[in-house]
């Protein structure tokens, strides 16, 4: 059980970091191209990425531990 929680935390932190950095980058691009170098698109993009990562973490921790296996066909 502790191993599974460790994997969930690792996956959660990595996913949140990737989404936050992606949102930050998208905000920088939109800020430079469309909004005359304002700072709010950068903050908005980073916030969206952080919120999405947090939401994914909540869903991951609320879901039960799934055991993956193969389906065995009936041999008749």
Secondary structure, DSSP 8 states (H G I E B T S, - for coil): -HHHHHHHHHHHHHHHHHHHHHHHHHHHHHHHHTSTT-SHHHHHHHHHHHHHHHHHHHHHHHS-------------
